[in-house]
């Protein structure tokens, strides 16, 4: 795959002087989005949120019924971003070594040599992550949080940029192991694909196979350009008034009787980072309250737990309650 970066050549890579401008980032990501939408139909918002998650150096959890395009989305993002891709199919008999790799004895050299597992890629698809045992799920923790893995006492750095997309089947399905809170918290966003609208589904039924179309996509960025964008996200301006709003959201989640567990400081940082990425995705160098409100449901939903009557509500309903908090 030869990246076609003609529409994004004004982005600054590591060897260039000066960061990319918000307009340059918005133009480059518009090209990425346009190419992705050739395959993923009728899911503009989900694609934008996934791109913002990647820009923010986060990891993405997609939960939905089988056959909704979760795996296709991961393939498409890898292609249009020019990233090395690996897929791990999580099953009940998967072992941590199947993910991380293992040291194997070489008869010729008389030494053990490390053979990297599929987690050593720039974009890793952890497919049906909740079908594996908790021991296997936890094997991803260090990789996702520390950008490295430790095998038999030796530490190995992962490729950069490093991005995990995990798909999850609904928890009521047979053979699923719910992800613990510590694992859920490693995901910056949790998305649901949802059914396509009538016209999008008609085009899907009448068109080519989505996997074949994804294989034909050209990359719109290269890894160096993506890293330049990721580095720029943290430079997006956040005003004191905006910080007041984020703190009001955090305080409400911790003090309201509707929540048994509120947002942690890490959750607050994730919300702010995602809002910065959303603003930059749309060509702005400052965060607006609307940016926070846009990313709040997908950042906060899987981090909240209801109490009392709200205990039976889903993540989306719980997150929607936070949107009622007034802007200071």
N, C-alpha and C positions, 0 to 999 in steps of 0.2 A: 504494500500500500504506500503510494507516494503522496504525501500531503500536498494538497493544492491550497496554498496559503496566500494566494494572490490578493484576496480581499482583506487580509489581516497582516500584511507585511509591515505596516506602520507600528505594530506592537513591538515593544522593546523586549528583547531577550536578555539573558544574563550578561552577554557581551556588549550590549548596547548601553548608551548613556541616556539616563532619564527614563522614568516610568511611563507606561501608556496612559494616554488621556482618557477620561470617562467616555468621550465620544468614540474614540478608537476601540475601546472595550465593547461598547454597545453595538458598534457596527460589526465587529468580529463575532460577537455572540448572536447577532441577528442572522449572520450567515450560517453559523452552527445550527441555529433553530430551524432555519428554512430547510436545510438538508435533512435534519432529523424528522421534520414533518412530512417529508416525502414517504416515509415508512410508517411513522406513528401518527395515525389519523385522529383528528378531533380531540387532541390532548395537549393543547397549547399551554394551559396553566400548569399541568403536571410536568411538562418538559421544562418550562421556565424555572419551576421550583427545583427540579433536579439539577439544572445548570447552576443555579444559585448555590445549591449544596456543594457542588464540585468546586465552584469558585471560592467558597468559604473554607475549603480544606476539610469538609465534613464527610461523614459516611451516611448512606441512604438506606432506609428500610422501606420496602414496598410490600404491603399486605393486601391480598385480594384473593378472589377465587382463582383456581387454575384456568389457564387459557385466556387471561385478560391482557396479555402482552408485557408482562413483567420482565421476562427473560429477553424479549426482543428489544425492550428499552435499553437494557444494559449493553447489548451488542451494538445498538445504534450509537449510543454515547461513546463507546470505545472507538468506533470507526470515525465519527466526525471529529473527535478530539485527538485522533492520531495516537492513541494509547495502546500499549501492549496489553492484551486481554487474556485472562484465564478464567475458566468456569470450574467451580467445585460443586458437585452434586452431593448435598448432605443427605445421608441415610443413617438408619439406626446402627449399622455396623461400621460406620466411619471411625477411624482412629486419628488422634491428633497428628501423628506422623504423616498421615495422608494429606494433611493440610500444610504443615510446616516443613516437612522434609525429614531426612534421617541421615545419620552417618553410617556408611557401608564399608565393610572391609575389602580392600583391594589386595588380592593375592600377589600381584606383580610388585607393588611398592611395599607391601607389608604394613601398610598404614590404613587408618580409617579416613575416608574422605566424605565431606558433606554433600549430599545431593539435595538441592533446594526443592521444596514442594511448590504446588501451584499458587501459593500465596505470594510468591515472588513475581509479581506482575504489577503494572501500574494501575490497572482496573481489574478488580477481582469480583466475580459474581459468585456469591454464596447462595446457591439455589436451594430453596426450601430449607432454610437454616433451622427451623424448628422441628424438623424430622430427625435431627441428630441428637445424641445424648448431651446432657449439660456439660460433661467433660470435654466433648468435642467443641461445643459452642464456646467454651471458655478459652479454647486454643486461639481464638481470634482476638481475644481481649488485648494482649500485649501488642499484637500487630496493629490493631486499629488505634490504640492510644499512643503507643511509643514509636510507631513506624519502624519497628525492629522485632525480631524473634530470637528467643534463646533456646537452643537445642543442646542438651548434654553439657551445659555449662558454658557454651560458646554463644556469643551474641552476633547476629548477622543483620546488617541494615537492609531495609526493603527499598525497592526502586522508588524514585521520585518523578513526578508526583504519585501518591498512593491513595487509592480511592476504593472503598468497598461498597458494593451494592448487594444487599441481602434481600431475598424474597422470602415471604412467610405466608403459609396457608392459614386460614382462619382457625382459631384455637379449638373450635368444636369438632374439627375433623379428626378422625381416628389416626393414631400414630404420631401425634404432635407433642412436643415438649415445650411448654411456655418459656420464653426467654426471661431470665431473671432481670430485676431492675438494673443491676450493674451493667448488664449487657445492653439493655435497651438504651441506657444513658449514653452509650458510646455512639449512638446514631444521632447525627445532627437533626435529621428530619425523618418523619414517617409519612409515607404517601399511600393513597389508594388509587388505582387506575380507574376503576368504575367502567360501566358499560359505555360503548360509543353511542353517539347520537345516530338518528336514523340514516342521515346522508353519509356520515363517516362509515357506518357499517355497510351500507350499500357499496361504497367505493372499495371497502375491504373485501367484500364477497366477490366483486367483479374484477379485482385487480390481480396482480402477480403475487406470488408467495412472498410474505414479508421478509423471511430470512434471506431469500435470493436478492431482494432489493437492498437489504442491509449490507450484503457482501459487495454490492456494486457502488456503495457510497464512497466518495473521496473525503479525505480529512480536510477540515477547514482550519485547523490549528496544529501546531506541533507541541511536544511537551514543554519546551523552553518558553514558548509564548503563553501557554497555560500557567506556568509557574509565575511569569511576570504579572499576569492578571491576578493570581492568588495573592501575591505579595502586595498588590495595590488595594485589595479589599480592606486591609487594616488601616489604610490611610484615608478612607472615606470619613468625612467629618461627622462627629456626633456632638450635638449641642448639649449644654447643661439642662435645658428644658426637656430634651429628649431622654436624657438619663433619668430625670425626675419621673418621666412616664414609665420607663422600664422598671424603675424601683417600685412605683406604685403597683404595677402588675405583679411583681414578685411578692410584695407585702400582702396583697389581696389573696394570692394563692396560698400563703402561709397562715393567714388569720381567719379566712372564711370558714364557716362550719361545713361548707360543702366539700371541702378537700381534707382527706386524712393525711396526705403527703403533698406539700407544696413544691414549688420550683426551687431547686438548689442554686447556689452561686454558679455552678457550672452550667445549669440551665439558663441562667440570666446571661452569661457570657455567650452561650450558643444562640440565644435569641438576638442579641446585639450583633453578633458576627453575621448571622443570616440576613438581618435587616441591612447591614452594610453591603453585603453581596447583592441583595435585591436592588438596592439603590444604584450600585455600579452597573448592574446588568441593564438598567434603564438609562444609563448615561448621566447619572448625577454623582457629584462628589460630596453630597451631604445626605443624611438620613432624615426622612420625614416620618411622622407618626403612622401614616398610611403604610409605610414599608414594614414597620413593626407589626401592624395589624394583619398584613398580608401573610407573613411567615409564621405568625403566632400559632395558628391551629396545628401546623405540621411540625413545629418545633416543640410545643408544650404538651400536645395531646398525649403522647406516650410517656410523659414524665409525671403526669398527674394521676392521683387516685381519689375516687369519690368517697364520701362519708354519708352515712344515713341513707336518705332517699336517693342521693346522687351516686351511691355505690354501684348501682346497676347501670349507670349511664356509660356510654362508650367514650373513648378518648376525644372524639370530635365534639361531642356535646359538652364535655367538661371544658375543653379549650374555648368553646364559644362563650362560656360564662365570663371568661377573662376579657373578652372584647367589649363587655359592658362597662368595664372600668373607665371612668372619665379621664380624658386627657387633662393633666394639670394646666 
